[in-house]
Amino acid sequence: MKLFGSAKGGARVAKRSKKTKADKPKKPLKVLAVVLTVILCLEGLYFLCIYSNIPFIKKYRTIYINTAMNTMRHQWLATYFIPAEIIEQVRYEYGLEIAKSVGTESQWGKNADDTTTEPEQPGTNHIDAEIVEPEEPDPEELEQQARDAFFELFWELDPDSVDAYVAEHPEAIANGWEKFYVNEAGLDQSGTSMVSIYDEPVLAIDAENGVLLLRIQDTGYRGVLAVGKDPAALSIEMCSTLGSCGQLIGTTAEEHDGVLAMNASGFLDPGGNGNGGQLAGYAMSNGEAHGTHFGAWAYKRIELHEDNLFYIKDANSTVGEGCTDATEFQPAMIIDGVKYTTDYWTDTQPRACIGQSDKYEILMLVIEGRYPLDGIVGTSVNTCSDILLKHGCMQAINLDGGSSAMMWFDGKYVMQSSSSPLRYSGGRPTPNAWVYKHASAITEE
C-alpha cells in the first residue's frame, strides 16, 4: 500500500505547477494605464509651464527664454520646446524694457569743489617773527598719517580686518602704506582674510596703482569687482592684430603698460567660431575711431572724455566732443545714478559691466557662469546693477558677456572663462580691452 506518490509522480506535479506559473498572463492594460498616466501628467505640466500666467511660473519661463535667446549657440533650448508665439511675446516685452533708456543720456559733470585750483599765494607778512627750527617728524605720527590716507583712498575696506591682516602679514606694508600690496586673486588662490564694509572678501590691493579687487558672490554666481581709483589711468586699447584675429586681454594689457584689464567691445562671431579680430560696433581708442556704429535699435555707447568721466549716449547719436575712448553695447544699466534695469532683466548669463562711481572711481564687474555642477551659472543684468549701485555707481553699461567676459590683474587671469575648453586660459581673443595703466605710465604721459 502506497501512502505517498512515487518520486516520478511528484516531479510531474511540480513541473505542471511551474508551467502554470510561467504561463500566467501579465496585465498589459495595467502597464499601459501607468504609461498613459505619466504621459498625461507630463503633458499637463508642459502646458502649465508654457501657457500659465501664474506669476511664479511666468517669471521663470521668462528667465529661461531670455537666457537661451541671449546666447549665440543655445537658442535651441527655447525654440525646440516652446511655441514661437510665446517666445515672440517674451522678446517683445524684452524690447520694451530696452526702450526705456532710449534717448536718455548722461548729464552729470564734476562738482565745482572737485576741480583742481591753484593754491592762493600768501600775502607779505611784515611782522617780525622768531625763527623756529622745524621739529623732527615723529615716525609713529607719519605712519598714522599714511594709514589714514590709505583708508581715505580705500574707503570701502573694513579697517579692523585690514589691521588684523597686516599684523599677520607685515610684508604687505614693508614699503609703507602708500605701497600696500597683496595679490591673492589667482585662479588657484582663495583671497585674503580682509573684507570690505559690505563683507566682500578682498582678493588684491595695489595702493601704488590705486587698484582694489573684491570677490562678489551669491547663490548661483561668483565674480570679481575691480575698483580703479584714478580714472585717468583708463583707456580702450586695440589688439595689435585687429582685422585678422583678436588676442587675449592680458596680452593687450601687457602691451600697453596695464595693471588691470577687462574685455570691452564685442566681435563678429558667425556660428560661434569668430576669432575676435572683427570688431562689432564702434569703438574709440585714445581718440582714434574704429568700426561702425551699431544700427540696431536701442544700443548704447559709453564714452570716456578728457575730463575723465564716463558718459552714456545712444549708439546712433553723435560722438561727444572731448571723447577719447568708447565702446558700444546694451543695455545701459545706470545713467546719472538712476537704474534702468528692472526685475524683468533676469536672464542668467556670465556678465561683464563697466561703470563709474560718484567718487569718479572706475568700477569693473565680471561674473563667471555656465558651470552648474559647480553651482556657478551666472546672474542677471539687474543683479549687476544692484552690486554697482552699492558701490556708488553713477554710470554703467553692460558689455559683451558670455564666453567673452574676462578680467586680468597684474599678470594673472582672475576668473574662469565660461567656455569649458578655455576655462583656465584667459577666455576668448577679443578686438580690444579696457586697460587700466600703471601709475608710472600715467606720470610719463
PEDA-V420309 format. One record per backbone hydrogen bond with DSSP energy under -1.0 kcal/mol. NH is the residue of the N-H (numbers start at 0). CO is the residue of the C=O. If there is no record, write none. Layout:
NH|CO / NH|CO
This chain:
9|5 / 10|6 / 11|7 / 12|8 / 13|9 / 14|10 / 15|11 / 16|12 / 17|13 / 18|14 / 19|15 / 20|16 / 21|17 / 22|18 / 23|20 / 30|26 / 31|27 / 32|28 / 33|29 / 34|30 / 35|31 / 36|32 / 37|33 / 38|34 / 39|35 / 40|36 / 41|37 / 42|38 / 43|39 / 44|40 / 45|41 / 46|42 / 47|43 / 48|44 / 49|45 / 50|46 / 51|47 / 57|53 / 58|54 / 59|55 / 60|56 / 61|57 / 62|58 / 63|59 / 64|60 / 65|61 / 66|62 / 67|63 / 68|64 / 69|65 / 70|67 / 76|73 / 77|74 / 78|74 / 79|75 / 81|77 / 86|82 / 87|83 / 88|84 / 89|85 / 90|86 / 91|87 / 92|88 / 93|89 / 94|90 / 95|91 / 96|92 / 97|93 / 98|94 / 100|97 / 101|98 / 103|100 / 105|311 / 113|110 / 141|137 / 142|138 / 143|139 / 144|140 / 145|141 / 146|142 / 147|143 / 148|144 / 149|145 / 150|146 / 151|147 / 152|148 / 153|149 / 154|152 / 156|153 / 157|194 / 161|157 / 162|158 / 163|159 / 164|160 / 165|161 / 166|162 / 167|163 / 168|164 / 171|168 / 172|169 / 173|170 / 175|172 / 178|175 / 179|176 / 180|171 / 181|204 / 183|202 / 188|185 / 190|183 / 191|201 / 195|199 / 196|155 / 198|195 / 201|193 / 202|212 / 203|212 / 204|181 / 205|210 / 206|179 / 210|205 / 211|226 / 212|203 / 213|224 / 214|200 / 215|222 / 217|220 / 220|217 / 222|215 / 223|365 / 224|213 / 225|363 / 226|211 / 227|361 / 228|209 / 232|229 / 233|230 / 234|434 / 236|432 / 238|430 / 241|238 / 242|276 / 243|240 / 244|240 / 245|274 / 246|429 / 251|247 / 252|248 / 253|249 / 254|250 / 255|252 / 257|252 / 258|435 / 259|435 / 260|407 / 261|433 / 262|405 / 267|277 / 271|268 / 272|269 / 279|265 / 282|289 / 283|325 / 284|287 / 286|323 / 287|284 / 289|282 / 298|295 / 299|328 / 300|312 / 301|326 / 302|310 / 303|324 / 304|308 / 305|321 / 307|304 / 310|302 / 312|300 / 314|298 / 316|313 / 322|319 / 323|303 / 324|303 / 325|283 / 326|301 / 328|299 / 332|395 / 333|395 / 334|337 / 336|393 / 337|334 / 339|332 / 344|341 / 345|343 / 348|378 / 352|364 / 353|396 / 354|362 / 355|394 / 356|360 / 357|391 / 359|356 / 361|227 / 362|354 / 363|225 / 364|352 / 365|223 / 366|350 / 367|221 / 370|375 / 373|370 / 374|371 / 375|370 / 376|219 / 377|219 / 378|348 / 381|344 / 383|379 / 384|380 / 385|381 / 386|382 / 387|383 / 388|384 / 389|385 / 391|388 / 392|387 / 393|355 / 394|355 / 395|333 / 396|353 / 397|330 / 398|351 / 401|349 / 403|400 / 404|401 / 407|260 / 408|411 / 409|258 / 411|408 / 413|406 / 416|422 / 421|418 / 422|419 / 424|421 / 426|421 / 427|402 / 429|246 / 432|236 / 433|261 / 434|234 / 435|259 / 436|232 / 437|256 / 441|437 / 442|438 / 443|439 / 444|440
